Amino acid sequence: MSADRLEGKFDEMLRRDLQKHAELVPADFTERMLRQIRELEEQKILARVILQERLALAGCIGLVVIAIVGAVFFPSIGGSFVEQVTVFVNKTAEIIEAAIYDWQFYMVFAAVFGIAVYGLIDLLMGDS
C-alpha cells in the first residue's frame, strides 16, 4: 500500500491499538512511520531505475560484443556491410546534390509536413 492511502487507516488503527495498551507513544509517531514508508517506496523506485540502467548498459555492451564476434568469425558479412554503407553514403551525397537545385521546394515541403505532423499530434494528444 502506498503511504498516502495508509495515512487515514493508519491513524485509526494506531488509535484503536493505543487504547488497548498503556504505553506512551511520541506525538510525531505517525509522521515518522509514514516518512519511513515513503522512504522505502522511494528506495524501491530507485532500485528499479538502477536495474533498468544496468540492463540497458549490459545490452549495449552485449550488442558491441556480438558485432565484434560477427566481424571476426564472419568477415564476409562485415565486408558486404561495409560495401552497403559505402553505397549508402554515395547515394546520400547524390541526393544532397540533387536537393541543392530544388531547395526551395524541399523547404516548403518540410514546413507543410512539419505543420501537418504538429496538427496530427495536437489532435491525438489533446489536452494531456
C-alpha positions in Angstrom: 0.0 0.0 0.0 1.2 3.5 -0.6 1.8 5.9 2.2 -1.0 8.3 1.1 -3.6 5.5 1.3 -2.3 4.3 4.6 -2.5 7.7 6.3 -6.2 7.7 7.3 -6.3 4.0 8.1 -3.0 4.1 10.0 -4.3 6.8 12.4 -7.4 4.8 13.0 -5.5 1.5 13.6 -3.0 3.3 15.8 -5.7 5.0 17.9 -7.6 1.7 18.4 -4.4 -0.2 19.3 -3.2 2.6 21.7 -6.5 2.3 23.6 -5.6 -1.3 24.3 -2.1 -0.5 25.6 -1.0 1.9 28.2 2.5 2.7 26.7 3.4 6.2 25.8 3.8 7.0 22.1 5.6 10.1 20.9 3.4 12.8 19.3 5.1 12.5 15.9 5.0 8.7 15.7 2.5 8.7 12.8 4.6 11.2 10.8 7.8 9.2 11.4 6.1 5.9 10.3 4.7 7.5 7.2 8.1 9.0 6.3 9.7 5.6 6.7 7.1 4.1 4.4 7.6 6.8 1.8 11.4 6.4 2.0 11.0 2.6 1.4 8.8 3.3 -1.6 11.4 5.8 -3.0 14.2 3.2 -2.4 12.2 0.6 -4.4 11.7 3.0 -7.2 15.4 4.0 -7.2 16.4 0.3 -7.2 14.1 -0.3 -10.2 15.6 2.6 -12.1 19.1 1.5 -11.4 18.3 -2.1 -12.5 16.9 -0.7 -15.8 20.0 1.4 -16.4 22.2 -1.6 -15.7 20.2 -3.8 -18.1 20.4 -1.1 -20.8 24.2 -0.8 -20.3 24.6 -4.6 -20.4 22.5 -4.7 -23.6 24.7 -2.1 -25.3 27.9 -3.9 -24.3 26.4 -7.2 -25.4 25.5 -5.7 -28.8 29.1 -4.4 -29.3 30.5 -7.9 -28.3 28.1 -9.5 -30.8 29.2 -7.1 -33.5 32.9 -7.8 -32.8 32.4 -11.5 -32.8 30.4 -11.3 -36.0 33.1 -9.3 -37.7 35.8 -11.7 -36.5 34.1 -15.0 -37.4 32.1 -13.9 -40.4 34.3 -11.4 -42.3 32.2 -11.8 -45.5 29.2 -10.3 -43.7 31.3 -7.5 -42.4 32.7 -6.8 -45.9 29.3 -6.7 -47.5 28.1 -4.4 -44.7 30.9 -2.0 -45.4 30.1 -2.1 -49.1 26.5 -1.3 -48.4 27.4 1.6 -46.1 29.7 2.9 -48.8 26.9 2.7 -51.4 24.5 4.4 -48.9 27.0 7.3 -48.3 27.5 7.7 -52.1 23.7 7.7 -52.7 23.2 10.2 -49.9 25.8 12.5 -51.5 23.9 12.3 -54.8 20.6 13.0 -53.1 22.1 16.1 -51.4 23.5 17.4 -54.7 20.1 16.9 -56.3 18.3 18.6 -53.5 20.5 21.7 -53.7 19.0 22.6 -57.0 15.4 22.4 -55.7 16.0 23.6 -52.1 13.0 26.0 -52.1 10.6 23.2 -52.9 12.0 21.0 -50.2 11.9 23.8 -47.6 8.2 24.4 -48.4 7.5 20.7 -48.3 9.3 20.3 -44.9 7.4 23.3 -43.4 4.0 21.9 -44.6 4.9 18.4 -43.4 6.0 19.8 -40.0 2.7 21.7 -39.6 0.8 18.6 -40.6 2.6 16.4 -38.1 2.2 19.0 -35.4 -1.5 19.2 -36.1 -1.9 15.5 -36.0 0.0 15.2 -32.7 -2.1 18.0 -31.2 -5.3 16.3 -32.4 -4.3 12.9 -31.0 -2.8 14.0 -27.7 -5.4 16.6 -26.8 -5.0 18.5 -23.6 -3.0 15.8 -21.8 
